[in-house]
Amino acid sequence: MSLNTFGHLFRYTTWGESHGPALGATVDGCPPGLPLTEADLQPWLDKRRPGQNKNTTQRQEPDAVEILSGVFEGRTTGTPIQLMIRNTDQRSKDYGDIAQTFRPGHADITYHQKYGLRDPRGGGRSSARETAARVAAGGVARVVLGALAPQISIKGYMVQMGAKVIDRARFDWDAIDQNDFWCPDAQVAAEWEDYLDYLRRKDHNSVGAMIEVVARDVPAGLGAPIYGKLDSDLASAMMSINAVKGVEIGDGMAVAALTGRENADEIFVGPEGPVYGSNHAGGILGGISTGQDVVVRFSVKPTSSILSPRASIRIDGTPTEVVTKGRHDPCVGIRAVPVGEAMMALVLADHLLLDRGQTGGVRGRIG
């Protein structure tokens, strides 16, 4: 049974391991006739690429994507698109000491319990390196969005690192691309820089983070009731990202503290249709998009690979102490930002095609 595929009509399957010769994705369901080259995908991979600054892993990978099928003379054919990214900077010797040991916080122990064997080199399929394939597939999804709903824009950013949270009063869209953390608050980004430097160099530790992804100008009507909800698929998509432990739509867990009057997004008639006085729902009601911004947040746990010793056991059951060497992200939230953007694009492209197939774009009239 294969569980490496995501999506309904627009589907992708990822393959490969962190320290294998290559990894990639097979994208199926892309409409034919869309212009697509490696140059359309590479900017998104460059955004996720490791080793770009001192705040991420120093593994040096060009993450150059190759299109092997599904495109002829620069246009999609409607057949499966095979994407490949070669691994060029594996350092498998870093993992020799832990081949028989389970790293606390990692999937080592569960992979062994389920399959009876595992690839200890960088975690194999459980490695965050797998997300490079998702970002490549997300680049194809952005091409689909550009053809079917060109008004949609997707932007992700970090809103929290450890206990340090952005000040929403200083939120600046232009600041997001001007710091290593994709942070909309330039002041707190400078604080994060010092904090992460301390954790990495002196404390030999790591830290978790919260990422927010917003899709603007999403048309109303995407998603379906009950088992085809747009927010259900978004939650599943974000939760599938390595190290993610929680997902929120709109106000998320905070709605538990609200009253009905506070939570209800009041509706008014605007010059081009309904407008809302607030967006506690995150742009989705009953699993269907409202036309407001679609807002998703997800939290990632601290990197489990740290130089601080942690108690564990070996495969034979004997106790041991683990210090994980190698090149690791002190905060995986940084490079999770473009991954979250890719997953948003993949889900929206899928639901645009689903809606086109079910309703043909027909909408109920208001006013």
N, C-alpha and C positions, 0 to 999 in steps of 0.2 A: 504493500500500500504506500503510495507516494503522498507525502504531505509537504511538498516543497513548492506548491503552486498556489497563487493567490489571484482572486478576481473572478468575475462571472463571464462577461463577454470579452472584455479586455483583460487578458490573463498573462501572468508571467511566472516562469519557473526559474529559480536560481540554482546554480550548481557550483561545485568546487570547494576547496578548503584553503585555509589561511596560508599554509606552507606547501601547497601543491603547485604544479607548474602554471596553473591559471585558474580563474573563476569567471563566472559570467551569468547571463540570463537569456532565456528564450521567451520572447514576447509574441503572443498569439492574439489574434483578434484586431490587429491594427487595420483600419480602413485602407484600401489601396489608393494609390495616386498622390500620396502626401510627400512633399519633398523631405528627404532625410539623408544626412551624411554624418560621419563621425564628428564633424565640427559642430553639429547641433547638440551633441551629447557631451562633448569634452568639457565645456565650461562648468557644468554641474559636477562632474567628477573632480575637476580642479578645485572646486570649493570644498569638497570632502577629503581631498588627498592628504595623506599623513606627511609629517616632516616639514610643514610650511613655516612653523614658528616654534619657539621654545615651550609653548604651552600644550603641545600635542606630542604624540609619540614621534621619535626620531627615525623610525623606519622610513626609508626613502623609496617610494614607489611612484613612478610616473603616472600610473593608472590610465594608460593610453587605451582607449576602447577601440575595438575592431568590429566592424559589421561583417558577418560571414554569410548571411543569407537574408532573404526577404526584401531586398532592395535591388532595383535594376535601373541603371542610368539615373541614379539620384532620386528615385521615387519608390515608395513602398508598393509591394506587389499584392498585399493582402495575405501572403503566406507567412509562416513563422519567421520572426527576425531573431537571428542568433547573434548575441553580443559576447565578446570575449575580452577579458582584461588579464594580461599576463602578470604573474608575480615575478619580481626581479630582485628583491632584497630580503629573501628569507634568511633567518639565522636560527636554524633548527637546533643547533648545539645548545642554545640558551635553555632548551627544555629537557636536555638529557637527564638532569638531576631529578625531574619530577615525573618521569615516565611511569613509575610505580607508586606515585603519591597523588593523593587528591588535594587540590588547592581549595581552601575554604572560600566560599562565595562563588566558585566556578561551577560549570556544568560537568566537570570531570566525573564526579561520583554518580550523577544520575545517568550520564551516557553509559558508564560501565554497568550500572545496575540494569539498564534497559537492554543494551546490545551485547554485553559481555566483552566489549573491546572499545577502544577509543583512540583517536589521533591526538597525542599530547602536544604536538607541535603548534603552539599558538591557539590551541583549543579546537582546531579543525573547523567543523561546520558551526560550532558555537561562537567562533571568533567574530568580533565586530567587522573584520575584513569582509565578511559576506555582504555587508551593506553597500559596498562599492557596486555590486551587481544590481542592487535595488535602485541606486542613483542613476545608473545607466538606463535601466528600464523606465525610470521616472522621466528621463529625458525624452524618451519616445512618447510617453504620456503627455508631456508638454507640447509636443508637436501636434498630437491629436486635439488637445485643448485649443491650440492656436487655430486649428481649422474649424472646430465646431463651436467654440465659445471664446473668441479672441479677447473679449473684454476681461476675462478672469485673470487675476494676478495672485500669486502665492508668495508669502514671505514668512520665514521662520526666524526666531531669535531666542536668546536665552533670557529668562526673567529672574532666575534664581541660581545661585551657586552656594551650596551648603545652606547656612542660615542667612546669607547675604542676599537681599531681595532688591530689585530695581525700585526706584521711585517713579510711579506712573505719572506724576506731575512733570517729570523731566523727560518723558517719552519722546524720542526723536527718531523718525523713520530713517532720516539721512545718516544717523550715527551708526546704524546696524552694520554697514559694510566698512566702517572705518576703524574697527578694533578686532582683536583676535577672537573675541567671544561672541560675535554677532549680537552685541548688546545694544539696546536702544537708549541706554542711559550711560553717557560717556563718563560721568563722575563715578558711578559704581563700577564700571569696567576697569578703571584705574585701580580701584581697591581690590578687585578680583585678581588683577595682575600680581600685586604684592602678596596676596593671600596664597595664590597657587604656587608662586615661587617658593614661599616658605614651606608649604606642604611637600613639594617635590624635592627640594634640596636639603632641608633640615629635618623635617618631621618624617620623611620617607612614607608618606601617606597619600591618600587620594580623597576625592570629595564628589558628592552627587550634584545633580542639577535639575532644573525645570526648564523645559522648552515650550514655547508657544508658537503655533503655526496658524496663520490667518489667510483665508482665501477670500478675496474681495470680488464683488460683482459676479457672484455665483447666481445663476438664474433661479427663480422660484420653481419648485416642482421636481427637483431631483430626489430620488429615494422613493421607497414604497412602504406601505404599512407592515407592521409586525416583523416579518423575517427578512425584509429587504431594506431595512432602515439605513439611511445614509450615515447616521451617527453610529449605528452598530458596526458598519463596515469600517468607518474611520477609527473607531475604538480598537477593532481587531487589527487593523493595519498598524497602528502606532504601538499596540501591545506586542506585536510580533517583532519589533526592533530589539536587537540585543541589548540587555541591561535595563529595559523599561519595566517599571514595577507599578505604574499607575497612569491612568488616562482620564482626562476630564473634557467634557463638551460644554462650552459656555462657562457659566459660573461653577459648574461641576459640584464638588463636595460642599461648596459654600452655600448652596441652595438650602441645605439642611437648617441653616440659621435664619432663613428668610421667612417672612409671612407671605400669604397669598397676594396681598396688595403690592408688596415690594417685588415679588418675583414676576408677576404678570407683565409682559411687555405690551404696553398700550398701543393700540393701532389707530392710525389716522389716515385720511385720504390726502395723498399728495398729487402733484401735477402729472406724475407718470404712474400712479397706482398707489398701493398701500405703503405707508411709512410707519416706522415703529419708534416709540419714545425711548426704548432701551433695548439691550440685547442680552438679557440673562440666559436665554435659550441657546446662545451660540449659533444663531442662524438656522436652527432646525427645530421643527415642531412635528410631532407624530412621525418622526423619521424622514420628513420631507423638508427640503430647503425652503426658506421663507423669502429669499432674495436679499437678506442681510449678510453681513460678513459671517463666514463659517469659521468658528474659533475652536481650536483644539489645543490642549496642553497635555504634556506627558512628562513624567519624572524618570530620571535614570539613576541607578544606584551608583555608589562610588566604585571605581575600578578595583576589582578584587586582587589584581596582580600588584603587590606592593613589596617593598624591601623590609617592612617590619615583620618580624617572625610571628606566625600564627600556628596554633596547635591543630594537628590533623592526624590522619591515619594513612598507612600504606594499603595496597591491595591485599596483602596478607593479614591485615588487621592490626598490625603493630603500630604503636603510637609514634609520632614524629613531629617535627617542627618545620614549617614551610616558610621559606623566603623566596619570593618569585623574582628572579632576575629577568633581564631582557628590556625591551623598549615598549613602554606602555603609556597610555594617556593618563595623566593625573586627574583629568576630568573628562569623561567620555561625552559629556553634554555638549562640548564645543563642536565636535565633528558629527554629533547627532542632529544638528540643526538642518544641514542639507538632506539628511536621510528623512527627517520628518516632512520636509518640503516635497521630496520625491513620493512619499507614501500618500500625501494629500493629492498630488497630481494623478497618481495611479487610480485612486478611488474615484476622483471626480471624472476622469476620462471614462472609467468603467460605467459610472452611473449616467453620464451623458449618452453613451451608446445604449444602455438599458432603457432609458427614457425615450430615446428616439425609436427604439423597437416597439415599445409598448403603447405610447401615446402619439408618436409622430410629432411631438411638440405642441399638441393641443393643450390649451389652458382654460380654466374656468374664468369667466368674465366677472370683473369687479368694477362697479360704477358705470 
